[in-house]
Amino acid sequence: MTGFTNIAITLSDQDEAYIIKNMYPLYLHDLSGHYGLIPGHIPNKHGIFEDSNDYRTLTDQYDVQKIWWEKPNCLYPFLIRVDDIPAGFALIATSPYCAKGIDYFVNDFFLLQPFRGKGIAEHSATQVFDKWKGNWELYTNPSERNITGQKFWRKTVSKYTKGKYKEEFGTTMDGYKLIFRFTNSNG
C-alpha cells in the first residue's frame, strides 16, 4: 500500500449514497470487459449498462440502487476511501439476499483503476470480512477474460483463511461462476 497514508472502509449512509452511485456505472463498464458482448453486460439503447431499455439516464439507474440504503440491517454498502478520496465500494448482503447456509455475500466489490495493484483491494476485502463472523460467499466470472479477478479473489481469500476455503465452479442466481466460500468463525 505504498504512497497512501489512510485507507478507510466505512458503512455509507444516505448522505453518501451518491458517491457509490457515481462509481457504479464505472463498475458495470469494468465488468463488461470481463464478459464481452453478452446481453446484460453491454449498454442498452440509451448507453446505460442495464438489461432494460427502461433506464434512459444514470439518474434512472440511481433509483435501482436505493435498496442498499433502505435495508440497513440486511444490506451493507461500504465505501472505500484512500486518503479521503472515494476509491471503491463493497456491497455486502445478508439473508434473504444470499444462498441458503450463507450468512454474508459479497454482492459487488469494486476499486477504481488508479488504486489497483497497491494492496488496497486486499486490505479492504479483509477489513470487510473482519466485520462479521460466519459463512461467507462470493463469486466471479470464470472466463479467461477475468483471470486477474480470479487470481485476486483466490489470493485474498486463501491468505485471509490460511488456505481453508472452498472454491468451485457452479451455477448461481447470476449464472455459471467461480464460487468462493469460507467460514471465519471459531466454530
LUMMARBA-564109 format. One record per residue: residue number from 1; residue in one letter; x, y, z of N, C-alpha, C in turn. Coordinates in pm, 1 decimal. Layout:
% residues N
resi, resn, n.px, n.py, n.pz, ca.px, ca.py, ca.pz, c.px, c.py, c.pz
NUM, A, X, Y, Z, X, Y, Z, X, Y, Z
...
//
This chain:
% residues 187
resi, resn, n.px, n.py, n.pz, ca.px, ca.py, ca.pz, c.px, c.py, c.pz
1, M, 83.0, -118.0, 0.0, 0.0, 0.0, 0.0, 87.5, 124.3, 0.0
2, T, 182.3, 123.3, -86.3, 277.9, 233.1, -91.5, 214.9, 362.4, -139.8
3, G, 261.0, 472.1, -82.3, 218.5, 603.7, -128.0, 91.2, 656.1, -64.7
4, F, 19.1, 572.4, 10.0, -105.4, 615.7, 71.8, -91.2, 606.9, 222.7
5, T, -152.8, 701.9, 292.6, -139.1, 703.1, 437.7, -262.6, 652.7, 510.6
6, N, -380.4, 656.0, 444.5, -502.0, 619.0, 515.3, -600.3, 549.2, 422.0
7, I, -636.0, 427.1, 457.4, -739.9, 353.3, 385.4, -853.6, 333.8, 483.5
8, A, -972.1, 381.8, 447.2, -1088.4, 372.3, 534.7, -1200.9, 299.9, 463.2
9, I, -1258.0, 203.0, 531.2, -1372.7, 128.6, 479.5, -1486.2, 155.4, 577.9
10, T, -1584.6, 233.6, 534.0, -1693.4, 273.8, 622.4, -1828.2, 241.4, 560.4
11, L, -1922.8, 210.7, 646.8, -2059.2, 188.4, 602.0, -2115.6, 323.2, 558.1
12, S, -2158.5, 330.6, 435.1, -2209.1, 459.1, 385.7, -2353.9, 478.5, 429.0
13, D, -2391.8, 603.8, 441.6, -2528.9, 635.7, 475.9, -2596.6, 704.2, 357.1
14, Q, -2719.8, 743.9, 376.9, -2796.9, 806.2, 269.6, -2727.3, 930.5, 213.8
15, D, -2658.4, 1004.3, 298.8, -2589.6, 1125.5, 253.7, -2470.3, 1095.7, 162.8
16, E, -2414.5, 973.7, 173.4, -2300.3, 935.8, 90.4, -2338.7, 840.4, -22.7
17, A, -2464.5, 803.4, -31.0, -2509.5, 707.3, -132.3, -2470.4, 751.4, -272.9
18, Y, -2476.8, 879.3, -298.8, -2447.0, 929.6, -432.8, -2303.6, 896.4, -475.7
19, I, -2211.6, 883.1, -379.9, -2072.2, 854.8, -415.4, -2061.1, 715.4, -476.3
20, I, -2123.1, 616.7, -410.6, -2122.5, 481.2, -466.2, -2200.1, 478.1, -597.1
21, K, -2312.2, 548.9, -601.6, -2391.7, 553.1, -725.1, -2313.2, 617.0, -839.6
22, N, -2226.6, 712.7, -809.0, -2142.2, 772.2, -913.1, -2040.6, 672.1, -967.5
23, M, -1990.8, 584.6, -881.2, -1890.8, 486.4, -923.9, -1953.2, 363.3, -989.1
24, Y, -2079.9, 337.5, -961.7, -2143.1, 214.3, -1008.4, -2139.5, 196.5, -1160.5
25, P, -2166.8, 299.8, -1240.3, -2155.9, 281.2, -1385.5, -2013.3, 243.6, -1429.6
26, L, -1912.7, 293.7, -1358.3, -1774.2, 257.2, -1389.9, -1750.8, 110.1, -1358.6
27, Y, -1810.2, 62.3, -1251.5, -1802.1, -79.1, -1214.3, -1865.9, -165.5, -1322.8
28, L, -1985.2, -127.5, -1367.1, -2053.0, -204.9, -1471.5, -1974.3, -202.9, -1602.4
29, H, -1915.0, -89.4, -1634.1, -1830.1, -80.7, -1753.3, -1710.5, -173.9, -1738.8
30, D, -1650.6, -175.0, -1621.4, -1537.1, -262.2, -1593.0, -1576.7, -409.1, -1611.4
31, L, -1692.3, -447.9, -1559.2, -1739.8, -585.5, -1573.9, -1762.2, -622.9, -1720.0
32, S, -1804.3, -527.5, -1800.7, -1831.5, -557.9, -1941.9, -1706.7, -609.6, -2012.3
33, G, -1589.9, -566.2, -1968.2, -1465.5, -615.6, -2025.2, -1439.3, -760.8, -1992.6
34, H, -1499.4, -810.1, -1884.9, -1483.2, -949.5, -1844.6, -1582.7, -1041.0, -1913.4
35, Y, -1691.4, -984.5, -1963.0, -1798.0, -1065.5, -2019.6, -1810.9, -1052.1, -2171.4
36, G, -1761.2, -945.6, -2227.8, -1773.9, -927.1, -2372.5, -1915.2, -889.3, -2411.6
37, L, -1957.4, -935.4, -2527.2, -2086.0, -895.7, -2584.1, -2201.9, -984.2, -2538.9
38, I, -2206.8, -1014.1, -2412.4, -2314.4, -1094.5, -2355.5, -2425.2, -999.3, -2310.3
39, P, -2550.6, -1027.4, -2346.3, -2660.8, -942.4, -2300.2, -2654.7, -924.0, -2148.6
40, G, -2684.9, -803.1, -2105.2, -2675.1, -768.9, -1964.7, -2540.0, -708.6, -1929.9
41, H, -2443.3, -723.6, -2019.8, -2310.0, -667.7, -1996.4, -2267.9, -574.1, -2110.0
42, I, -2367.3, -532.7, -2187.0, -2345.7, -430.8, -2289.9, -2448.3, -320.1, -2264.4
43, P, -2420.6, -200.5, -2310.2, -2516.0, -91.8, -2284.3, -2650.1, -115.3, -2353.9
44, N, -2755.5, -64.0, -2293.1, -2885.8, -66.5, -2359.3, -2887.3, 41.8, -2468.1
45, K, -2999.4, 63.4, -2530.0, -3005.3, 157.7, -2642.8, -2981.8, 303.3, -2600.8
46, H, -2981.4, 328.5, -2470.0, -2957.0, 463.4, -2418.6, -2814.3, 481.4, -2367.9
47, G, -2732.3, 375.2, -2379.6, -2593.6, 383.0, -2335.0, -2573.7, 355.4, -2187.2
48, I, -2675.2, 297.7, -2122.4, -2668.4, 264.8, -1979.7, -2646.1, 114.6, -1966.8
49, F, -2556.5, 74.3, -1880.6, -2532.8, -67.9, -1857.3, -2643.4, -124.0, -1768.4
50, E, -2756.0, -155.7, -1828.7, -2870.9, -219.3, -1764.8, -2939.0, -306.2, -1869.0
51, D, -3002.3, -413.9, -1823.6, -3071.0, -506.0, -1914.4, -3186.1, -439.7, -1988.5
52, S, -3258.0, -354.6, -1920.2, -3380.4, -297.1, -1973.6, -3355.0, -162.3, -2042.0
53, N, -3428.9, -138.6, -2147.7, -3424.2, -8.6, -2213.8, -3506.5, 95.8, -2138.0
54, D, -3568.5, 54.1, -2026.2, -3644.4, 148.5, -1943.5, -3552.3, 249.7, -1875.9
55, Y, -3425.6, 214.5, -1861.7, -3329.6, 304.2, -1797.5, -3267.6, 394.2, -1903.7
56, R, -3307.6, 521.9, -1902.0, -3261.3, 615.6, -2004.0, -3143.9, 700.8, -1957.2
57, T, -3134.3, 720.9, -1826.0, -3030.5, 808.5, -1771.7, -2964.5, 741.3, -1650.8
58, L, -2852.3, 797.0, -1610.0, -2787.5, 746.1, -1489.1, -2873.8, 772.1, -1366.3
59, T, -2956.3, 874.7, -1370.0, -3049.3, 901.0, -1260.2, -3147.7, 785.7, -1245.7
60, D, -3196.6, 733.7, -1359.9, -3284.4, 616.5, -1354.4, -3212.6, 499.3, -1287.9
61, Q, -3086.0, 482.2, -1321.5, -3007.6, 372.6, -1264.5, -2987.0, 394.3, -1113.9
62, Y, -2970.1, 519.5, -1074.1, -2954.5, 551.1, -931.4, -3071.3, 495.0, -851.1
63, D, -3192.6, 509.9, -905.1, -3311.8, 467.0, -832.8, -3310.5, 316.8, -805.2
64, V, -3255.6, 237.7, -895.4, -3248.1, 93.3, -877.2, -3161.8, 59.3, -755.7
65, Q, -3062.3, 139.1, -730.7, -2965.6, 111.3, -623.9, -3011.0, 157.3, -485.6
66, K, -3122.3, 225.6, -477.1, -3170.7, 277.6, -348.5, -3185.1, 169.7, -242.1
67, I, -3214.7, 48.0, -285.0, -3238.4, -61.1, -191.0, -3122.6, -79.2, -92.8
68, W, -3000.3, -47.4, -135.7, -2884.2, -66.8, -48.6, -2888.7, 22.2, 75.7
69, W, -2960.2, 131.7, 69.2, -2970.7, 222.5, 183.2, -3107.9, 214.2, 250.5
70, E, -3196.6, 130.1, 196.8, -3330.3, 114.1, 252.2, -3342.6, -5.4, 345.1
71, K, -3242.8, -92.0, 348.2, -3247.7, -214.0, 430.7, -3122.7, -221.5, 518.2
72, P, -3114.1, -133.2, 618.4, -2990.3, -118.7, 695.4, -2948.2, -239.4, 778.5
73, N, -3037.6, -330.6, 807.8, -2998.3, -446.3, 887.6, -2979.3, -571.8, 804.0
74, C, -2973.1, -554.9, 671.7, -2952.9, -672.1, 588.3, -2869.3, -644.4, 464.7
75, L, -2861.4, -520.2, 420.3, -2774.8, -481.7, 308.7, -2677.7, -374.3, 357.8
76, Y, -2550.1, -393.8, 324.6, -2444.9, -307.7, 378.8, -2358.2, -248.5, 267.5
77, P, -2378.2, -120.6, 235.2, -2297.7, -55.0, 131.5, -2174.1, 14.1, 191.8
78, F, -2059.3, -46.7, 173.4, -1935.2, 9.2, 225.7, -1865.6, 95.1, 121.3
79, L, -1817.9, 207.4, 164.9, -1740.9, 297.9, 80.5, -1593.6, 283.7, 116.9
80, I, -1510.0, 268.4, 16.1, -1365.4, 259.1, 36.5, -1305.8, 393.6, -1.8
81, R, -1232.9, 452.8, 93.8, -1165.2, 580.2, 68.1, -1016.0, 561.5, 90.2
82, V, -937.7, 627.3, 7.5, -792.8, 627.2, 21.7, -751.0, 773.1, 34.1
83, D, -691.1, 807.4, 147.6, -655.9, 946.6, 176.2, -773.7, 1039.6, 149.6
84, D, -891.4, 998.5, 198.5, -1017.4, 1073.1, 187.2, -1072.6, 1085.0, 45.4
85, I, -1015.6, 1012.6, -49.6, -1065.4, 1012.7, -187.6, -1149.1, 886.7, -207.8
86, P, -1272.4, 898.1, -259.6, -1350.6, 777.7, -288.5, -1274.0, 689.7, -387.8
87, A, -1251.1, 564.6, -347.3, -1169.6, 474.3, -428.7, -1244.5, 349.3, -472.6
88, G, -1356.5, 318.2, -408.1, -1430.6, 198.1, -444.2, -1540.9, 169.4, -346.0
89, F, -1597.2, 49.1, -358.9, -1705.8, 10.0, -269.9, -1713.6, -141.2, -258.6
90, A, -1779.6, -184.7, -152.6, -1811.6, -325.3, -129.9, -1956.6, -331.2, -85.4
91, L, -2038.0, -405.5, -157.9, -2179.2, -420.1, -123.1, -2199.9, -560.8, -67.4
92, I, -2233.9, -568.5, 60.2, -2245.4, -695.6, 130.7, -2392.0, -721.3, 164.9
93, A, -2437.7, -841.7, 131.8, -2576.6, -879.8, 156.7, -2583.7, -990.9, 261.0
94, T, -2694.6, -991.1, 333.4, -2724.9, -1099.4, 426.5, -2862.1, -1154.7, 388.6
95, S, -2911.2, -1249.0, 465.5, -3040.1, -1311.1, 437.3, -3149.4, -1203.8, 430.4
96, P, -3239.1, -1209.0, 340.1, -3271.2, -1315.0, 245.1, -3202.3, -1299.7, 108.8
97, Y, -3098.3, -1220.6, 101.9, -3031.9, -1191.8, -25.3, -2909.0, -1279.2, -50.1
98, C, -2896.0, -1390.3, 22.2, -2785.3, -1484.1, -2.6, -2841.8, -1625.0, -13.0
99, A, -2756.5, -1714.2, -58.3, -2793.8, -1854.4, -70.7, -2815.0, -1915.3, 67.9
100, K, -2891.7, -2023.0, 71.7, -2917.4, -2093.5, 197.1, -2784.0, -2137.7, 258.3
101, G, -2771.0, -2115.6, 388.5, -2649.9, -2155.0, 459.1, -2538.5, -2051.4, 454.9
102, I, -2561.6, -1942.1, 384.7, -2462.6, -1834.5, 373.7, -2510.3, -1717.2, 459.6
103, D, -2420.0, -1665.0, 541.8, -2453.2, -1551.0, 627.3, -2423.4, -1417.6, 560.0
104, Y, -2312.7, -1414.4, 481.4, -2266.9, -1289.5, 419.8, -2223.3, -1316.6, 276.5
105, F, -2270.9, -1231.5, 188.2, -2243.5, -1247.1, 45.6, -2184.1, -1117.2, -8.9
106, V, -2070.1, -1128.9, -74.6, -2008.5, -1013.0, -140.2, -2080.6, -996.2, -273.7
107, N, -2178.2, -908.6, -274.5, -2260.9, -886.7, -392.8, -2182.7, -812.9, -501.6
108, D, -2113.2, -707.9, -462.2, -2032.3, -628.5, -555.7, -1909.3, -578.7, -481.1
109, F, -1797.4, -576.0, -552.3, -1673.0, -525.8, -495.5, -1599.4, -455.9, -608.8
110, F, -1559.6, -330.7, -586.8, -1500.1, -252.2, -695.1, -1397.8, -154.9, -640.1
111, L, -1287.8, -144.2, -712.3, -1185.3, -45.9, -681.3, -1149.4, 25.5, -811.4
112, L, -1148.9, 157.1, -807.5, -1115.6, 236.3, -925.3, -972.2, 207.5, -971.9
113, Q, -950.2, 218.5, -1101.3, -821.4, 185.0, -1163.5, -699.2, 247.2, -1094.9
114, P, -698.1, 376.2, -1060.9, -576.0, 434.5, -1004.0, -531.0, 371.1, -872.1
115, F, -621.5, 297.5, -805.5, -591.1, 240.7, -674.3, -558.8, 91.5, -679.7
116, R, -562.8, 33.9, -797.1, -538.8, -110.2, -810.5, -389.7, -143.2, -810.3
117, G, -361.3, -266.4, -770.7, -223.8, -315.1, -772.6, -137.5, -260.5, -660.3
118, K, -199.7, -204.9, -558.3, -125.8, -143.3, -448.2, -159.0, -207.1, -313.0
119, G, -234.9, -317.1, -315.2, -272.9, -383.9, -191.7, -397.8, -327.7, -126.6
120, I, -456.7, -225.3, -183.8, -574.2, -159.5, -125.1, -696.5, -251.1, -130.7
121, A, -716.7, -319.7, -240.8, -833.1, -407.7, -254.6, -826.9, -521.8, -153.9
122, E, -711.1, -585.3, -141.8, -697.1, -695.0, -45.8, -719.5, -644.4, 97.2
123, H, -660.1, -532.6, 129.7, -677.9, -473.3, 262.2, -826.7, -444.2, 287.3
124, S, -894.1, -387.6, 189.0, -1035.2, -352.2, 203.2, -1122.2, -476.0, 219.6
125, A, -1099.3, -578.2, 137.8, -1177.4, -701.3, 148.4, -1159.1, -764.1, 286.3
126, T, -1036.3, -769.0, 333.5, -1006.6, -825.4, 465.2, -1077.6, -748.5, 575.7
127, Q, -1078.2, -616.7, 564.8, -1146.1, -534.4, 665.5, -1296.4, -562.4, 666.9
128, V, -1353.7, -580.1, 549.5, -1496.7, -611.6, 541.2, -1522.8, -751.0, 599.7
129, F, -1441.0, -849.3, 564.1, -1458.9, -984.3, 618.9, -1452.3, -983.0, 771.2
130, D, -1364.2, -902.4, 825.9, -1345.9, -896.5, 971.4, -1464.7, -835.2, 1045.7
131, K, -1554.2, -769.8, 975.8, -1667.3, -704.1, 1041.7, -1766.9, -804.4, 1099.5
132, W, -1778.3, -922.3, 1036.9, -1873.1, -1023.2, 1083.0, -1810.9, -1161.7, 1074.0
133, K, -1850.4, -1245.7, 1165.9, -1808.6, -1385.7, 1165.4, -1923.1, -1470.6, 1113.2
134, G, -1890.2, -1567.7, 1029.7, -1992.9, -1657.0, 976.9, -1950.3, -1719.2, 845.6
135, N, -2049.8, -1767.5, 772.3, -2027.9, -1830.8, 642.7, -2037.2, -1726.2, 531.9
136, W, -1929.5, -1712.2, 457.6, -1919.4, -1613.0, 351.2, -1921.0, -1679.5, 214.2
137, E, -1972.3, -1603.8, 116.3, -1968.7, -1648.5, -22.9, -1944.4, -1528.2, -112.2
138, L, -1870.0, -1552.2, -217.6, -1854.9, -1453.7, -324.6, -1830.2, -1531.2, -451.1
139, Y, -1861.7, -1471.0, -562.8, -1828.3, -1536.2, -688.2, -1789.0, -1435.3, -792.1
140, T, -1724.3, -1488.6, -894.7, -1671.6, -1404.5, -1000.6, -1683.1, -1477.0, -1134.0
141, N, -1665.7, -1403.0, -1239.8, -1672.1, -1458.2, -1375.3, -1559.9, -1561.7, -1392.2
142, P, -1594.2, -1683.5, -1438.1, -1493.0, -1788.4, -1452.2, -1416.9, -1785.8, -1585.1
143, S, -1447.0, -1691.5, -1672.9, -1387.0, -1693.5, -1807.2, -1241.5, -1646.5, -1806.0
144, E, -1173.5, -1675.4, -1914.5, -1033.5, -1633.6, -1929.9, -1019.2, -1482.2, -1933.4
145, R, -1124.4, -1411.0, -1964.6, -1119.9, -1264.7, -1966.1, -1104.9, -1206.5, -1825.5
146, N, -1130.6, -1289.1, -1724.9, -1129.0, -1241.1, -1587.1, -1021.5, -1310.3, -1502.5
147, I, -912.7, -1346.7, -1562.0, -804.5, -1412.7, -1488.5, -755.7, -1324.8, -1373.0
148, T, -745.7, -1194.8, -1395.2, -699.1, -1104.1, -1290.0, -792.9, -1107.8, -1169.2
149, G, -923.0, -1102.2, -1192.8, -1019.9, -1108.2, -1083.7, -1015.5, -1241.6, -1010.4
150, Q, -1003.2, -1349.9, -1085.4, -996.0, -1482.3, -1023.8, -871.4, -1494.3, -935.4
151, K, -758.9, -1447.7, -987.3, -634.3, -1453.3, -909.5, -644.3, -1366.9, -784.2
152, F, -706.3, -1249.3, -798.8, -722.0, -1161.1, -682.9, -800.7, -1230.6, -572.7
153, W, -918.0, -1285.7, -606.6, -1000.4, -1347.8, -503.5, -934.8, -1472.9, -447.2
154, R, -871.9, -1551.8, -532.2, -803.8, -1673.2, -485.1, -694.0, -1636.7, -383.6
155, K, -612.9, -1537.8, -419.1, -504.0, -1494.3, -330.6, -559.0, -1433.8, -201.4
156, T, -656.9, -1345.5, -213.5, -711.5, -1275.1, -98.0, -781.2, -1370.3, -1.9
157, V, -868.2, -1456.5, -54.6, -941.7, -1549.6, 31.3, -846.6, -1653.6, 90.9
158, S, -753.7, -1703.2, 11.0, -658.2, -1801.9, 61.5, -573.5, -1744.8, 175.2
159, K, -524.1, -1625.0, 154.9, -442.6, -1560.1, 258.4, -526.3, -1533.0, 383.3
160, Y, -648.3, -1482.8, 364.7, -734.9, -1449.5, 477.2, -770.6, -1574.1, 559.0
161, T, -796.6, -1685.7, 490.8, -841.8, -1807.9, 559.0, -727.6, -1904.3, 587.9
162, K, -605.8, -1865.6, 552.2, -489.9, -1954.5, 565.7, -513.5, -2084.3, 488.2
163, G, -574.7, -2068.3, 370.2, -598.4, -2181.6, 280.7, -721.1, -2265.0, 311.2
164, K, -799.6, -2225.8, 409.5, -917.6, -2304.1, 448.4, -1043.2, -2242.7, 387.6
165, Y, -1061.8, -2268.9, 261.7, -1179.2, -2220.0, 190.6, -1215.6, -2321.0, 82.8
166, K, -1333.9, -2305.1, 26.8, -1380.1, -2392.5, -80.1, -1392.9, -2309.7, -207.5
167, E, -1343.1, -2363.8, -314.6, -1350.8, -2298.2, -445.3, -1408.1, -2399.1, -543.5
168, E, -1511.7, -2356.0, -616.1, -1572.4, -2446.2, -713.5, -1642.5, -2367.0, -823.3
169, F, -1660.2, -2432.3, -935.1, -1738.8, -2375.4, -1042.6, -1881.0, -2425.4, -1025.9
170, G, -1978.0, -2336.9, -1049.1, -2115.9, -2380.5, -1034.2, -2215.1, -2276.0, -1079.3
171, T, -2339.7, -2317.0, -1081.4, -2447.9, -2228.7, -1122.3, -2497.4, -2150.9, -1000.2
172, T, -2511.0, -2021.0, -1018.8, -2559.7, -1931.5, -913.9, -2684.3, -1860.3, -965.1
173, M, -2739.5, -1771.4, -884.1, -2854.2, -1692.5, -928.8, -2814.9, -1596.2, -1040.8
174, D, -2683.7, -1581.6, -1062.4, -2631.6, -1493.0, -1166.3, -2560.4, -1572.4, -1276.2
175, G, -2593.8, -1699.4, -1290.5, -2534.0, -1782.1, -1395.3, -2415.3, -1863.0, -1344.8
176, Y, -2338.4, -1917.0, -1437.5, -2224.1, -2003.0, -1406.7, -2107.2, -1917.0, -1359.9
177, K, -2051.7, -1947.6, -1242.5, -1948.3, -1863.9, -1180.8, -1840.5, -1949.0, -1114.7
178, L, -1731.6, -1882.6, -1080.3, -1629.9, -1937.3, -992.1, -1668.7, -1890.1, -852.2
179, I, -1698.9, -1985.3, -764.2, -1755.2, -1954.9, -632.7, -1649.7, -1979.0, -525.0
180, F, -1640.2, -1885.4, -432.9, -1552.9, -1899.1, -315.7, -1640.7, -1897.5, -192.0
181, R, -1617.4, -1995.0, -101.8, -1690.1, -1999.8, 25.5, -1590.1, -2022.7, 137.9
182, F, -1616.2, -1957.8, 249.5, -1530.2, -1977.7, 366.4, -1605.5, -1939.1, 492.0
183, T, -1555.5, -1986.0, 603.6, -1609.0, -1952.2, 733.9, -1498.2, -1886.0, 812.9
184, N, -1528.5, -1773.4, 873.6, -1427.5, -1703.9, 953.3, -1463.1, -1700.6, 1100.7
185, S, -1542.0, -1798.1, 1144.2, -1575.8, -1806.9, 1286.5, -1499.1, -1922.0, 1349.6
186, N, -1498.5, -1925.2, 1478.9, -1425.6, -2028.4, 1551.9, -1514.2, -2144.6, 1590.1
187, G, -1600.4, -2188.1, 1502.1, -1688.4, -2295.0, 1545.8, -1732.3, -2383.7, 1435.6
//
